[in-house]
Amino acid sequence: MALGSVQMEGKEEGSLQSIRYSPGRLELLDQQRLPHESVYLDINNTESGWIAIKDLVVRGAPAIAISAALSLAVEVSNLKSFDGTSTDAASFLVKKLEYLVSSRPTAVNLSDAATRLKEIVLKAATDGNAESVFQAYIEAAEAMLVDDVRSNKAIGKHGADFIMNQHKDSKKLSILTHCNTGSLATAGYGTALGVIRALHAEGVLETAFFTETRPVNQGSRLTAYELVHDKIPATLITDSAAAALMKAGRVDAVIVGADRIAANGDTANKIGTYSHAISASYHGVPFYVAAPFTSIDLSLTSGDQITIEERSAKELTHARGGQGEQVVVNGISAWNPAFDVTPASLITAIITEKGVITKASANDFKIRDFIH
Ligand SMILES: CSC[C@@H](O)[C@@H](O)C(=O)COP(=O)(O)O
């Protein structure tokens, strides 16, 4: 079936590209091999999309959602035939989307995308045939690539304007970030790293401090790669050096991404984010979360309800986040949560594509009011 509408690459000019897409073809940059090798893997169907997400070939909340949606788009585009009604086509797609959602639990962007895509196909099924249902699905999945870059650029602009307004003296700013929230974690430009990119473009960035982000090292492997690629002044630190850096007065603000933000502003993000927020609060450093609306989960009243993914002990017991040789004696047990939850009380503001959400009172973000 030759479906698919536009030629699009979702590429942010001059930046790195984790997702390469054209109708009927999806390639994902294998982020487990970066920075040593730059290898794209062909993703032909939802099964290979699911495995790529689970194995961290593609990671970062927005990139996971977009890759999952496009893996189903290419599967559908390349179907030789489909013997069924529009309702059969819709239930085929709904089942595949539910399967994709099971790949990683913490980031809400994937389940949010699946919910929206399901609504689109169920609506298309009421008025058309199987082919038009598939076409509606493909167009909606393709639109996610373009929408994500647009929304990240808006996050970057809102964040940079807000932060520059908070620091009106002429001194350049040093920002600390954690994990990877750049082009590799999104369709392009990035969220927290997008704000850093925008501050750099404004000429006000002194340096971007970024953590290794153990155990998978999204910071030292991926953020470093992006910052060098884009010639942004940057300094790598260990995760455990962040508090000392803040104590030394060398951090003007901390900016991180998000995997899921509850209605009260509690935010799940890469493990270690919570300890950086505690350090920031102790040292009087503003702590910002930068994320699209698709990372907000209004169905959860607090972060206590967020499911935290626990990953293999091998990421700790073996070098290179589980990819290398064993570095820990046999017989030890390990606890390896991939995310933690930072309470809203430690977050200064949430930077979104629609503007910056600040607190109405000490601990209250009123996210629901901001969205509606
Ligand atoms: C723009 S991405 C925001 C978050 O998804 C990111 O910081 C993060 O925690 C990613 O975790 P990962 O386990 O690498 O998918």
The ligand as an SDF file (V2000), in Angstrom:
LIG
                    3D

 15 14  0  0  0  0  0  0  0  0999 V2000
   13.2730   16.1400   26.1470 C   0  0  0  0  0  0  0  0  0  0  0  0
   13.5580   14.6940   26.9520 S   0  0  0  0  0  0  0  0  0  0  0  0
   13.1660   14.8730   28.6650 C   0  0  0  0  0  0  0  0  0  0  0  0
   13.4080   13.6250   29.3670 C   0  0  0  0  0  0  0  0  0  0  0  0
   12.8050   12.5920   28.6430 O   0  0  0  0  0  0  0  0  0  0  0  0
   14.9020   13.3240   29.5380 C   0  0  0  0  0  0  0  0  0  0  0  0
   15.5470   14.2560   30.3040 O   0  0  0  0  0  0  0  0  0  0  0  0
   14.9980   11.9830   30.1510 C   0  0  0  0  0  0  0  0  0  0  0  0
   14.7980   11.8360   31.3230 O   0  0  0  0  0  0  0  0  0  0  0  0
   15.2050   10.8770   29.2090 C   0  0  0  0  0  0  0  0  0  0  0  0
   15.3620    9.6230   29.8220 O   0  0  0  0  0  0  0  0  0  0  0  0
   15.7340    8.3900   28.8940 P   0  0  0  0  0  0  0  0  0  0  0  0
   15.7720    7.2380   29.8740 O   0  0  0  0  0  0  0  0  0  0  0  0
   17.0690    8.6750   28.2850 O   0  0  0  0  0  0  0  0  0  0  0  0
   14.6320    8.2480   27.8770 O   0  0  0  0  0  0  0  0  0  0  0  0
  1  2  1  0
  2  3  1  0
  3  4  1  0
  4  5  1  0
  4  6  1  0
  6  7  1  0
  6  8  1  0
  8  9  2  0
  8 10  1  0
 10 11  1  0
 11 12  1  0
 12 13  2  0
 12 14  1  0
 12 15  1  0
M  END
$$$$
